[in-house]
Amino acid sequence: MGRYLLRRTAFLLASLLLAASLLFVLLRLLPGDPANALVSVGATPEQLAAARRQLGSDLPLPQQFASWLGGLARLDLGTSFVSKLPVGSEIAARLNVTVPLTLLAFVLAVVVALPVGFLAAWRSDRWYGPLLNGVAQLGVAVPVFWIGMLLVTVFALRLRVLPAGGFPREDWAEPGRALTSLLLPVVTIALVMSASLIRYVRSATVDVLGSDFLRTARAMGESFGCAMWRHGLRNASVPVISILGIELATTFLGAVVVESVFTLPGLGTLLVEGISEHDYPVIQGVLVVSTLAVLLIGFAADVVQRLVDPRLRAHVGGGRS
Amino acid sequence: MNSKLAGVVAALALVLVACGSGQEGPAGGGATPDAAAVIEIGSLYEPQNLDNTAGGGQGVTEAFNGNVYEGLFRLTDAGKVDNLLAKEYAVSDDGLTYTFELRDGVTFHSGKALTAADVKHSIERVTADDSQSARKSNLEVIESVEAPDDGTVVVKLAHRSVSLVYNLTYVWIVNAGAKDLATAEDGTGPYTLGAWKRGSTLSLDRFPGYWGTPPANGGVVFHYFTDATALNNALLTNAVDIVTSQQSPDALEQFTGNPDYKVSEGHSTTKLLLAFNDRRAPFDKPLVRKAVSSAIDDAKLLESIWAGHGSLIGSMVPPTDPWYEDLTKVNPYDVELAKRQLAQAGYAKGLRFTLDTPSYDPHPTAAAFIKSELAKVGITVDINVITADEWYSKVYKNHDFAATLQEHVNDRDVVWYGDPGFYWGYDDEQVSEWIKDAERARTPEEQTELLKKANRRIAENAASDWLYLYPQIVVAASNLSGYPVNGLNSQFYAYGIKKS
């Protein structure tokens, strides 16, 4: 396992470097000029040229790339072209919102999806099995912003029990207020996420329910609950874990939609602003951080899968790790 | 020792007097305003950074002009120019030397006293080579700024500039020693910057050392939104008290009939333009431009976008500019006239052009409307949707376009028709001369006369098609009073707002 972790970490760093280089190049290929964000109607061509000089976007690309990579190695993500604030602290402030949002929604979705998905498979012969499955199908089809707007209309505008959006200025200094403002966004994401998770859990459970090993375990005298606990769930969880990893990563990246519906100052809105203003340091910073997050999630999912499933350990590690 | 004591007593007395003047009588509504109440302001315009000479944009003007920074002069919400940090000023007979006397007892938020050196530094920041100020070119007439003593500033001009004092209203006076003005501030205004949480809020706290009347409230917080619906939801749920500029006409209904809110329509200076590239065929011909102008029913467009709000002006000059004139009759809506003009210009069989349309509201809606209107006179419009960034590169910088839509927010901006190098490339020697002479006029009356002539001429030549003037709608909770309703030049003075 130790060698595996080492190899996996090296792979992670190499992927990160490759991604960083790729996105640096791709960004420069986009049409547009970062100086445009700083000027307004009335600016002269000389002012535009001066803006470009100030930003350093007139320097040769290799030089820009080297200085950015150098900063990255020192964990310095640079300064925003537009706001002139350090990108690192801007991202940290946004992670304060996006990370709790994603994790809370993830936990809620898992807590809902596991029992419901299991039930939908186990009781597929009863009336509510197919019903649960049908509701989940519907949930996958509904766009996330629509659910968000619906929740705002009901709970904020009609009932007035929850805020329509925004995040407290005090951040997490008052955890109660911060949680209140995250409640509707968390429920919105969790609803959509659990809908798709339910379907995966259900199909994994259906596979296990029809498997030979479960039948054998029952034949050897184990109760259904015991057989399911010792053999069934463990087998069913392998595909579900990799799906969970992917879902978590997509939610982290896709939080922007919910963030904009609820006016949350999250990472996604920072990225969108950065893109519209050609603010290269911000775009690069956000993408490097989210790439890292996605790689780490994948890494964690792999490790958990290996812990759960000894066959993976034997196969990859040659049986000795 | 005694004199020191006397000083302390005098200072205390001053503080008491200041406190006394801060407590004003009840507002017109009868309820007592709460001087400690913090006003929550909702806005769609977040500053890009905090420096108006480094690309801070419309947002920083809204939050900081008059609130955190002050100029030598102030443009009031009614459009009048008042003395602010300049106590008085004198102009030499030839109009080339302005001598400003500064107000005494003004301190920056950092505690330093205001001196003439700070004013010199502040003006030179705007005219500097690397300045990104949109108004830089207006101040290029300044040849030198001198500070002969701490209380006097002498500005020498290359030629007469009748708008100099007006132009100084948006030159922030900053502490010459202040650093990092893109992320921090050091002004003389009634508020200091509390905290700016980018993407979310910007708060202003009362400045206890303010030289003038203290604010009528305990501070303000600007809440920034990217979506007009979310902004209106915040107002409906009392998360904000006031919306600086309502941009969602559909949402107005829920406030107009509701006693909890007040809706006020003031004067705006934002014009929606169908700007032609006057350099290139077919729009190098005034007749073609006039035909297009006459083929579009501006009243119907305004009605469909703003449902009865806003107004038609028929030219570049809004009613708040002194040289305004109703020119809507110059190119009236008349489809038959448009067809005749097209035939006369040699386009009897119609023509085709690409309309570069910024991707954000209301441009795509307006573009679709224009396309259907022009189809009726045989003109085919290809709508090309572009981002704001592309617009600056393609249209503004490279002049690579046939026609475009754009909102022009500033007042007194008819002068761009005097610059043939501007993006629309309107080249008319007579107009350029009038506009140049207007700036060098001896009196405001003379200036007004010349700019009226220029404005009439560009309308007659349909230099652009001025579709309509935006409404400026402020929606506020009904317990609020004392807020600006016009918001000229994107300003939003917050110090007078009272909450009861």
Interface residues (C-beta under 8 A of the other chain):
Chain A: P31 G32 D33 N36 A37 L38 V39 S40 V41 G42 A43 T44 P45 E46 Q47 L48 A50 A51 R53 Q54 V82 S83 K84 L85 E90 A93 R94 V152 A156 L157 R160 P163 A164 G165 G166 F167 R169 S260 V261 F262 T263 P265 T269 L270 E273 S276 E277 H278
Chain B: Q48 N49 D51 A54 G55 G57 Q58 D129 D130 S131 Q132 A134 R135 K136 S137 D180 A182 T183 A195 K197 R198 G199 S200 T201 S203 V221 H223 F225 T226 D227 A230 N233 A234 L236 T237 A239 T387 A388 D389 E390 Y392 S393 Y396 K397 Q406 H408 V409 N410 D413 W416
